[in-house]
Amino acid sequence: MNFDDVVKLDQTYLFQNYGKEKICFDHGVGEFLYDLDGNLYLDLVAGIAVCALGHGHPNIAQALCDQSKRLSHVSNLYYIKEQALLGETIASVMPDGLSTSLFVNSGAEANEAALKLAFKQTGRNKALAAKNSFHGRTAGALSATGQTKYHEGFEPLLTKAFDFFDYGSTEQLKEMFSNDTALLILESVQGEGGIIPSDPQFMKLARDLCDDFGALMIMDEVQTGFGRTGKMFGFEHFGVVPDMVTLAKGMGGGFPIGAVVTSKEISKTFSPGSHGTTFGGNPLGCAVANAVISTIVKEKLVDRSRKLGDEWMARLSSVMKGSEIVTDVRGKGLMIGIDMGNAAKQFYRFAFANKVLVNVCGGSVVRLVPSLVIEEQSTGIFDRVFQKFLLD
């Protein structure tokens, strides 16, 4: 099947709700993808921070193959060994107290479940979230997303429970908390908003205010979790421990799975029948996620992300000093944003033409979220394309 055949089938039988590039990938190895014609591309998108172990990793393939031969699916009405093992693994990399997992299929579902849990646990009717945030496209998660462009046309579904503050504004946060506040949901680094890291002062205030008012602090680690930022979880940069953590993306390394992690006490808020999902925690997903997390720990990919990311950002910052186009290089670990203003989309096209895959977030920021196993020399491929663009 050639590319034109794929496009014809796509446009005939699929919703056209994604803006797609004129390319179709056949397979991948590590940080590289091959299109249907065999052309090689450096992948610095990684499925938008999903393919933590790159493409075609043997540990993922082995886990998926072995599990599929034993048990693909069984109802959550029964005990599932793979869920129990994954729950133990996640608890082993979480701070003390965050020991209980609820498994879902995506980041949006994880946030949806966390919001339901917080409202039910507190019995309150108000919530706080940051402007420019992104928490998913299901009704509750979309309500918590501080970007009105994603709300348009769906207003009848959205709750009015959320008030939004400027990300990082301690004054606004103080003003908005009240005894009606059930929860505060935050990203440790705003991803879709433009790779904007938080800071310790703001995060510590957020934790203190949640404690003072009896609200629950939810950290959305869907994009930042499992080593992406150079820590196992992004909130660890700021010396706080949330009440709930939501996970997905890199957790499954490409297999759809997500989770809400909280304390045993808070988890009891969901009694049998109060929340669930048919496919959440299916044996295939749990086996793969266990393999991914175990590989990240065993191969010390969290430390590698920090070291490689720091070195890469230092090089990019050096290039920025001689450029009128680049206004900022920021991020943590292997979650890097290059603010290029109006030139960001031009660079995106230039990089694509040079067989390097990046994407643009926040309107002006080139986002780099490669696999955690990317080779150092591959970052140099990007550097050369980047410098060529700035010189042209």
Legacy VTK file of the C-alpha trace (Angstrom):
# vtk DataFile Version 3.0
C-alpha trace
ASCII
DATASET POLYDATA
POINTS 392 float
0.000 0.000 0.000
1.430 3.378 -0.989
0.881 6.774 0.615
-1.924 7.812 -1.735
-3.821 4.612 -0.910
-3.559 5.375 2.814
-4.796 8.948 2.323
-7.758 7.791 0.248
-8.845 5.271 2.886
-8.300 7.800 5.679
-10.373 10.504 4.029
-13.116 8.044 3.114
-13.539 6.245 6.416
-12.112 8.378 9.238
-13.112 11.587 11.025
-11.014 14.495 9.754
-10.404 16.032 13.186
-6.600 16.104 13.040
-4.366 18.339 10.968
-2.088 15.744 9.401
1.240 16.004 7.643
1.555 14.397 4.239
3.488 11.414 5.511
2.813 7.933 6.843
5.329 6.004 8.907
5.882 2.303 8.442
8.164 1.428 11.346
10.668 2.856 13.781
13.900 1.988 15.548
15.005 3.901 18.640
14.649 7.625 17.966
14.147 7.152 14.224
11.086 6.583 12.050
10.888 5.235 8.493
8.129 6.325 6.130
6.430 4.080 3.575
9.160 4.861 1.044
11.964 4.019 3.463
13.003 7.615 4.216
14.563 8.080 7.663
13.334 10.778 10.098
14.702 11.823 13.475
11.716 11.741 15.827
11.855 14.449 18.505
8.105 14.273 19.095
7.933 10.645 20.280
4.168 10.536 19.900
4.100 13.751 22.009
6.176 12.460 24.918
4.739 8.940 24.681
7.501 6.696 23.331
9.743 6.870 26.395
11.808 3.897 25.225
11.764 4.877 21.581
10.401 2.735 18.767
10.642 -1.039 18.629
12.120 -1.500 22.099
12.624 -5.233 22.754
11.358 -5.067 26.341
8.015 -3.664 25.210
7.722 -6.166 22.376
8.555 -9.062 24.689
6.110 -7.988 27.394
3.307 -7.500 24.878
3.989 -10.784 23.110
4.268 -12.849 26.295
1.157 -11.341 27.871
-0.950 -11.682 24.719
-0.294 -15.423 24.757
-1.553 -15.718 28.344
-4.387 -13.250 28.888
-5.436 -10.220 26.846
-8.483 -9.111 28.776
-10.613 -10.018 31.755
-13.261 -7.985 33.566
-12.368 -5.760 36.492
-14.959 -7.778 38.392
-12.104 -10.224 38.999
-8.653 -9.862 40.540
-6.023 -9.192 37.872
-2.451 -10.165 38.646
-0.908 -7.727 36.174
-2.757 -4.809 37.783
-1.509 -5.756 41.221
2.082 -6.021 40.003
1.918 -2.670 38.210
0.395 -1.033 41.271
3.336 -2.283 43.324
5.822 -0.972 40.750
4.233 2.485 40.641
4.136 2.712 44.437
7.855 1.887 44.511
8.728 5.030 42.521
6.225 7.356 44.226
6.748 9.338 47.448
5.564 7.630 50.623
1.810 7.762 50.978
1.021 7.746 47.254
0.541 4.016 47.113
-2.828 3.271 45.526
-3.540 3.240 41.773
-6.644 3.366 39.615
-5.945 2.363 36.018
-7.528 3.988 32.970
-6.712 4.245 29.260
-5.424 7.789 28.752
-4.332 11.013 30.381
-7.711 12.654 29.873
-9.405 9.727 31.607
-6.889 9.896 34.447
-7.636 13.581 35.001
-11.369 12.961 34.689
-11.206 10.309 37.400
-9.046 12.481 39.664
-11.489 15.381 39.385
-14.440 13.144 40.202
-12.556 11.717 43.152
-11.682 15.167 44.519
-15.195 16.570 44.218
-16.688 13.470 45.811
-14.111 13.283 48.600
-14.432 16.934 49.654
-18.128 17.422 48.936
-17.325 20.891 47.572
-18.306 22.583 44.321
-15.421 24.851 43.237
-12.027 24.133 41.703
-8.899 25.958 40.570
-6.762 25.478 37.470
-4.192 27.516 35.579
-4.713 29.596 32.490
-2.976 28.142 29.447
-3.174 24.655 30.964
-4.159 21.482 29.149
-5.680 18.494 30.945
-7.542 16.612 28.213
-10.642 16.673 26.032
-13.199 14.707 28.052
-15.851 16.899 29.682
-14.321 17.292 33.136
-10.724 17.471 31.943
-11.709 19.983 29.273
-13.487 22.071 31.901
-10.179 22.206 33.787
-8.245 23.218 30.672
-7.460 26.928 30.751
-7.622 27.540 26.995
-11.004 28.698 25.717
-10.222 27.688 22.130
-10.689 24.064 23.172
-14.053 24.848 24.821
-15.743 26.341 21.760
-18.844 24.404 20.746
-18.781 22.145 23.785
-19.993 24.596 26.434
-23.188 22.634 27.270
-20.997 19.767 28.491
-18.612 21.824 30.599
-18.860 22.524 34.306
-18.606 26.096 35.592
-16.849 24.887 38.744
-13.402 26.061 37.617
-11.774 29.425 38.185
-8.510 30.133 36.390
-5.388 31.975 37.536
-2.191 33.002 35.779
0.256 30.111 36.033
2.876 31.043 38.613
0.950 33.968 40.127
1.119 33.587 43.895
-1.120 36.614 44.451
-3.934 35.336 42.253
-3.718 31.899 43.809
-4.060 33.345 47.305
-7.065 35.424 46.261
-8.933 32.549 44.627
-8.774 29.914 47.358
-11.858 29.587 49.553
-13.614 27.093 51.788
-15.581 25.972 48.712
-12.407 24.925 46.855
-12.384 21.168 46.334
-9.188 20.903 44.342
-6.287 22.546 42.586
-4.981 20.850 39.433
-1.545 21.794 38.084
1.104 20.746 35.590
4.677 20.859 36.902
5.664 22.047 33.417
2.926 23.396 31.184
3.279 21.356 28.017
0.715 22.486 25.458
0.952 25.958 26.983
4.530 26.367 25.734
6.954 24.342 27.930
6.676 26.604 30.961
8.190 25.165 34.156
6.774 26.118 37.522
8.978 27.303 40.404
9.453 26.086 44.001
7.917 29.178 45.625
4.687 28.868 43.663
4.424 25.110 44.147
5.077 25.300 47.877
2.435 28.003 48.236
0.000 25.841 46.285
0.660 22.942 48.640
0.271 25.155 51.719
-2.997 26.667 50.495
-4.446 23.239 49.766
-3.537 22.194 53.305
-4.930 25.373 54.858
-8.267 25.152 53.049
-8.631 21.371 53.024
-8.479 21.143 49.222
-6.809 18.344 47.269
-3.713 19.043 45.176
-3.684 17.144 41.877
-0.495 17.053 39.828
-1.068 16.286 36.166
2.088 14.333 35.302
0.671 12.919 32.077
3.360 14.573 29.941
6.030 15.085 32.605
6.023 11.729 34.371
8.482 8.831 34.352
11.743 10.656 33.798
10.722 13.157 31.146
11.920 16.161 33.204
15.026 14.592 34.719
13.134 13.500 37.832
10.846 10.497 38.035
7.974 12.993 38.356
7.991 16.708 37.636
6.677 17.736 41.047
9.871 16.363 42.622
11.727 19.432 41.319
9.742 21.616 43.698
9.843 19.810 47.027
6.105 19.130 47.244
4.026 15.969 47.455
0.518 16.193 45.962
-2.599 14.360 47.091
-3.087 12.810 43.672
-0.940 12.231 40.599
-2.286 11.538 37.118
-0.205 9.525 34.672
-0.275 8.306 31.058
1.809 8.920 27.890
5.314 7.624 28.702
3.895 5.174 31.238
2.940 2.759 28.462
5.692 3.611 26.010
3.118 3.636 23.199
0.480 1.329 24.639
-2.622 3.255 25.817
-2.739 3.223 29.603
-3.069 5.820 32.351
-3.486 5.982 36.104
-4.549 8.024 39.092
-2.300 7.510 42.112
-3.305 8.657 45.584
-3.325 7.604 49.223
-5.148 4.542 50.463
-7.463 6.772 52.496
-8.498 9.011 49.579
-8.925 5.986 47.308
-11.689 4.704 49.607
-13.893 7.551 48.341
-14.580 5.434 45.262
-16.746 2.580 46.488
-17.672 -0.296 44.137
-19.716 1.070 41.251
-18.805 4.734 41.781
-16.246 4.816 38.969
-14.859 2.369 36.444
-13.847 1.618 32.889
-14.085 -1.586 30.881
-10.549 -1.534 29.538
-8.768 0.297 32.359
-5.986 -1.856 33.739
-6.258 -4.544 31.093
-3.527 -7.202 31.404
-1.804 -6.197 28.153
-1.450 -2.558 29.143
-0.350 -3.374 32.675
2.305 -5.821 31.496
3.712 -3.292 29.030
3.674 -0.423 31.548
5.442 -2.598 34.097
8.137 -3.361 31.536
8.499 0.324 30.610
8.811 1.571 34.195
11.163 -1.256 35.151
13.387 -0.433 32.169
13.438 3.271 33.052
14.558 2.400 36.588
17.019 -0.346 35.673
18.732 1.629 32.909
18.802 4.843 35.000
17.006 6.785 32.280
15.799 9.454 34.711
19.354 10.580 35.477
20.210 10.269 31.807
17.296 12.540 30.894
18.524 15.185 33.323
22.141 15.047 32.186
21.460 14.905 28.455
18.739 17.546 28.703
20.951 19.942 30.676
23.760 19.587 28.141
21.415 20.022 25.193
19.737 23.119 26.650
23.147 24.629 27.395
24.131 24.237 23.733
20.830 25.658 22.516
21.091 28.582 24.932
24.537 29.335 23.557
23.123 29.435 20.038
20.299 31.701 21.261
22.772 34.378 22.383
23.722 35.072 18.799
20.197 34.992 17.409
17.508 37.632 17.032
14.910 34.937 16.351
15.245 32.783 19.468
14.001 34.569 22.587
14.193 31.747 25.128
15.293 28.168 25.679
13.619 26.526 28.651
12.470 23.247 30.087
13.621 20.413 32.268
15.341 17.190 31.290
14.235 16.006 27.877
11.266 18.364 27.782
12.672 21.385 25.993
11.012 24.458 24.536
12.614 26.917 22.116
10.644 30.162 21.888
11.017 31.458 18.345
8.038 33.802 18.095
6.550 33.946 14.623
9.451 31.891 13.258
8.459 28.735 15.160
6.129 27.430 12.480
8.647 28.292 9.773
11.262 26.266 11.599
8.807 23.396 12.003
8.424 23.265 8.194
12.183 23.611 7.701
12.929 20.805 10.138
10.350 18.553 8.497
11.904 19.202 5.098
15.232 18.165 6.628
13.662 14.988 8.053
13.587 16.098 11.681
10.253 15.877 13.488
9.361 18.553 16.058
6.099 20.260 16.892
4.932 23.694 17.984
3.076 24.423 21.218
1.925 27.637 22.826
1.866 29.252 19.382
5.555 30.167 19.300
7.500 27.377 21.000
9.272 24.501 19.289
8.805 21.482 21.543
11.444 18.754 21.834
10.278 15.649 23.720
12.336 12.763 22.300
12.552 9.275 23.708
14.591 8.900 26.880
16.955 6.560 25.020
17.915 9.059 22.311
21.611 8.904 21.502
23.651 12.042 22.128
24.799 12.200 18.509
21.156 12.396 17.434
20.707 15.617 19.393
23.565 16.913 17.262
21.527 16.215 14.129
18.901 18.616 15.424
21.535 21.191 16.387
22.896 21.279 12.853
19.439 21.710 11.308
18.614 24.401 13.872
21.814 26.348 13.199
21.312 26.050 9.458
17.851 27.594 9.800
19.176 30.490 11.875
21.935 31.192 9.357
19.745 31.055 6.239
LINES 1 393
392 0 1 2 3 4 5 6 7 8 9 10 11 12 13 14 15 16 17 18 19 20 21 22 23 24 25 26 27 28 29 30 31 32 33 34 35 36 37 38 39 40 41 42 43 44 45 46 47 48 49 50 51 52 53 54 55 56 57 58 59 60 61 62 63 64 65 66 67 68 69 70 71 72 73 74 75 76 77 78 79 80 81 82 83 84 85 86 87 88 89 90 91 92 93 94 95 96 97 98 99 100 101 102 103 104 105 106 107 108 109 110 111 112 113 114 115 116 117 118 119 120 121 122 123 124 125 126 127 128 129 130 131 132 133 134 135 136 137 138 139 140 141 142 143 144 145 146 147 148 149 150 151 152 153 154 155 156 157 158 159 160 161 162 163 164 165 166 167 168 169 170 171 172 173 174 175 176 177 178 179 180 181 182 183 184 185 186 187 188 189 190 191 192 193 194 195 196 197 198 199 200 201 202 203 204 205 206 207 208 209 210 211 212 213 214 215 216 217 218 219 220 221 222 223 224 225 226 227 228 229 230 231 232 233 234 235 236 237 238 239 240 241 242 243 244 245 246 247 248 249 250 251 252 253 254 255 256 257 258 259 260 261 262 263 264 265 266 267 268 269 270 271 272 273 274 275 276 277 278 279 280 281 282 283 284 285 286 287 288 289 290 291 292 293 294 295 296 297 298 299 300 301 302 303 304 305 306 307 308 309 310 311 312 313 314 315 316 317 318 319 320 321 322 323 324 325 326 327 328 329 330 331 332 333 334 335 336 337 338 339 340 341 342 343 344 345 346 347 348 349 350 351 352 353 354 355 356 357 358 359 360 361 362 363 364 365 366 367 368 369 370 371 372 373 374 375 376 377 378 379 380 381 382 383 384 385 386 387 388 389 390 391
